[in-house]
Amino acid sequence: MAKPINHAHWSNPSRLKTRHLLLLMHLDEQGSVLRAAEAARMTQPAASKLLAEMEGLLGVPLFERHARGVAPTWYGQVLIRRARSALLEIGRAQEEIAALRDGRMGQASIGTVVNPGTNLVPQAVAAVKRQHPDILVRIEMDYSRPLVAKLLDGQLDLVIGRIMDPEDGAELVFEPLADEPHSVVVRAGHPLAGRAAVAHADLEEYGWILPPPDSVLRARLETMFLERGLVGSRSTVETSSLPVTINLLRSSDLLTALPVEAVAPYVQAQQLAVLPLELGVSMESFGIVRRRGHQLSPAAEKMLEALRGTAQELYSAGAR
């Protein structure tokens, strides 16, 4: 058990240096002062001294020492999370300075959930690239929870998604954009596609392409099955990939639940069809998620402006 540190002798924590934070990362990754010292290219006594300095500056124990090495305390976990973000910010700052020095505007990293990732984000990026072709835009598509975690860690500048964990709300700003009702999507020519009306019971004999079990949409689909008294098919494919889902739909009689906007081009091309059924499954409004109080880079600022402008054109509700 780590010994408590006398809080009466706290020093100024702003004296923490980058070398302290780098060692902190190595200690967390290696779980050993010796291995962390080797990774940081210093001696074990030097690493131990640096760790003692950190704990002295903050007035709390950051790691518990045990027979197999070290493990972060709660204090340590807080500092590790913030240190990781700080080091990422320093790295991004170096990239931005290099870009500005070379006459470029830098880069913007965006995370998006599926629906806006098929229309809003590409259109906004195209608008930015027309005005500022030298901006590098990085786009990552995933579910909201992992994207927001990367936003909080400083790996992303903006997320188009939802805040799923209320405890993150104090650190984030959310601008709602649009609701996201889901419909049942099938291949064109599917046995259910030509019907004037489809009931929930008609879905039972067909297999489903479902999102992973830990997603909110999966939970809502399973709730819908239960509420409608449906057993749910044993023929299930799990994937979070939109291209995989679309290709599976086109080559099988499987069903899936997606926002109509996400597959509109395939429906217009008569490759996929949307069943005439009010599925009763929807997600909360998605929107632009940012870190509260965080100053965006010039490139990310341009991206934010383009997302807002494009959203006004795309969604009748506008950027409320």
ABEGO torsion letter per residue (X at the ends): XBBBBBAAABBBAAABBAAAAAAAAAAAAAGBAAAAAAAAGBBAAAAAAAAAAAAAAAGBBABBBBAAEBBBBAAAAAAAAAAAAAAAAAAAAAAAAAAAAAGBAEBBBBBBBAAAAAAAAAAAAAAAAAABAABBBBBBBBBAAAAAAAAAAGABABBBBBBABAAAAAABBBBBABBBBBBBBBBBGBAAAABABBBAAAAAABBBBBBBAABAAAAAAAAAAAAAGBAEBABBBBBABAAAAAAAAAABABBBBBBAAAAAAAAAAGABBBBBBBAGBBBBBBBBBBBBGBBBBAAAAAAAAAAAAAAAAABAAEBX
